Amino acid sequence: MKKIHILLALALVSGSVMAQLPKGGGIKYGIKGGVNLAQVALSGKDATKEKKDGISTVTSFYFAGNIEIPVSEIFSIQPGLAIGGKGTKIDFNTTVAVPFLGSTSASYVRKTDIMYLEMPVNAVAKIKNFYLGAGPYIAYGIAGKDKLEVTGTVLGVKSNLLAAKDGNVTFGKNAGEVNPFDYGANFLAGYQLDNGFNLGVNYGLGLGKSVLESGYDVKASNRVFSVLVGFSF
């Protein structure tokens, strides 16, 4: 129920912004979509170099609509509403306690894919057909998948040393849960043809923290590189 309330609030805010915009006056609308390459930056006392080195990207999609509100001949403000995937894969070696046998080395592999509803507000400068921009965003996780395996060799047999997990992400603020709220800054650049077709890249620098590992003081901030195509009209 809380998740539904958040989504309704985001939709109402977006709708209110659109309703207040004047008609005409050089205002344009745009759509864009493409590929997200996502991973996380780790922090916390248990965020060791081995864990950081074990991070790799996950691939997802991105789709957005935006309004372009001109401020001058060069600058515009572009609020929008987007849906896209974030997450990461982490793979490192650790030590796990085994009953009656003491500790043993283990391989920790976790892959997390989360779909976010996001509201960016970017300031964009255009010079001829090139554009550069930046601005803040807020986002809320609406769904996700989480897969965890911790395996090792016990008495010569490869075994699961912790209960394997392969299911939906649990949102919350407790250990092992993912904080659904995210916020940060976007940086974008690209090239737009005179007919409105454009190619661009976007980098999302997440400043929010998501707890991704149960039993460890490790927090993760989203990092997302996007390759996008779009059309402005």
N, C-alpha and C positions, 0 to 999 in steps of 0.2 A: 504493500500500500504506500509506504514512504517513497519507493522508487517511482510509482505512478505520479505522486504529488510533485516530485522534482521535475519529471518530464513535462507535466502540465505547466509548471511555472516557467520552464525554459521556453515552451511554445508560446505562452502568453506574453512573455517579455519580447520575443522575436516579433510576434504579431503586433504588439503595441508600437514597436519601433517602426515597422512598415506602415502602420496606419497613420503615423504622424508625419510621414514624409510628404513634401509637396509634390504635386503632379508635374511632370515635365521638368523643365529647368536643367536639362542635361543629365538627369539621373538615368543610370543604366542598370541592367540586371545581368547576372552572370551565373553560369553553372560550370563546374569542373569536376573531374574525377581522375583516378589513377591508382598508383601503387604506393603503399606505406611500407617502409623498411624500418622496423621498430626494435629497440632494445632499451635497457635501463642503465642508469648510473647508480652504483651502490654507495651507501654511507652507513655509519654505525660502527661500533667497536668490533663486531665480528665480520666486517666487510674486508676480508683479507685480500692480498694481492692475487692469491690463487683463485678466489671466487671472482674477482674482477676480470682476471684473464680468461675465465671460463664462460664469459658472457658472449652470446652470439645473437644475431638478428632473427626476427620472425617476419614473415611477409603477410600483408593483408591489403584491403582496399580502402579507398577514401572517396567520398562523394560529398559535394557541398553546393550550396546556392548562396549568392551574395548580392548586395545592393551597393552600387558605386555612387557616392554622393560627392559631387565636385566641390572643392573648396577654392581652388584657383585653376588656372590653365594647366598647371603641372600636378598639383596635389589633390587627392580625394580621400575620403573616409569610406571604408568598406566593411560594414557589419555583415555577418553571415551566420548560417546554421549548417553544420556538417555532421556526418557520421563516418567513423573510421576506426580501424583496428590499431591497438598498441599492445605491448607485452614484451616478452623476452624468452630466451632459452639460456639456462645456466647449467654448466657441467663442470664438476670439480671432484677431487678426491678428499675424503674425510675419514674420521674414525668413529665407529659405532660400537656401543657396548652390547655384547651378546651374553644372555644369561648363562651362567655356569662356565663360560669359556673366556671371560674377560673382554677385551676390546679387539676389534679387527678392522682392517682398512676396508673402505667401501667407496663405491662410485655413486655420486649424487647427481641426478639429472632431473631437471624440472623445466617444463615448458608451459608458459602462461600466455593465452591469447584473450584480450579483452576488447569488446566493442564499446566505443564511447560516443555519446551525443555531445557535440562541442559547439560553443559559440565564440568565434573569433571576432575581434574588431581591429582591423588593420588600417594604418595610415600608409598610403601608397603614392609614390612619385613616379611620373612617366616622363621620359625624355625620348622624343620621337617614338619609336615602337618598343623601346625597352622600359621595363618597370622594376622598381625596388620598393620593398615595404616591410613594415614590422608592426607588431601590436600585441596586446594581451589576449588570452583566451581563458575560458572556464569550460570544464567538461565534467560529465557524469557517466560512470560506467553502467551500462544497461544489461550486459550479458558477457559471459566469458567461459573459457575452457581451461582446465588446469590438469596437467599430467605430471605425476611424480613417481620416480623409481629410485630406490636406494638399494643397491645390490653389492654383494661381496661373496667371498668364498669361505665357507665354514665346513671344516672336516673334509676338504677336497671337493665340496659341492657348491656351485654357484647358487645363491639364494637371495630372496628379497629380505633385507634386514629390517626394513620398516614396511608398514602396510602401504602397498602401491595405491596410487590415486589416479583416476582418470574420469573426470566428470566436470560438473559446472563449478565455476568460481564461486566462493562464498564471500560476499561483501560484508565488511564490518571493520572494526578497529582493533580486534583481538589478534593474538599471535596466530599466524597461518591464514588470516583473512586479508582481503584486499580493500583498502579504502576506496570507495567509489568516486570520491571527488578528486579532480585533478585541475591544476591551473598552471599557467606559465606564459611564455612568450613565443610568438611566431616570427620567422624571418623568411621573406619570400623574394623571388626574382624570376624574371621571365621575359618573353618576347611575344608581342601581340600584333597580328596582322591587321591591316586596315579594315578587313571584313569582320573583325571581332574574334577570329580564331586565335587561340594563344597556347603557348607551351611554357611550362614553368616548373620550378622546384620550390619546396617549402621545408623549413626545418623547425620542428617544434621542440622547444627547450622547456621540459616540465620542471616545475618548482615544487609541486606537491609531493608527498611521500606516501608510498604504498608498502605495507608490510607484506612480504612475499614468502618469508621462511619461518615456519613454526620452530620455536626453540632456539632461534638465533636473534641477536640484536643487529638485524640487517634491514635497512630501508632502501627503497628503490624509487628513483625519479625517472619519468618517461623521457626518452629521446626518440624522435621520429623524423626520418628523412622521407619526403614524398616527391614523386615524379608525376606531374599532372598535365592533363590537356583540358582545355575549356573553351567556352564561347561566351562572348559578351554581346548584348543586344539592347 
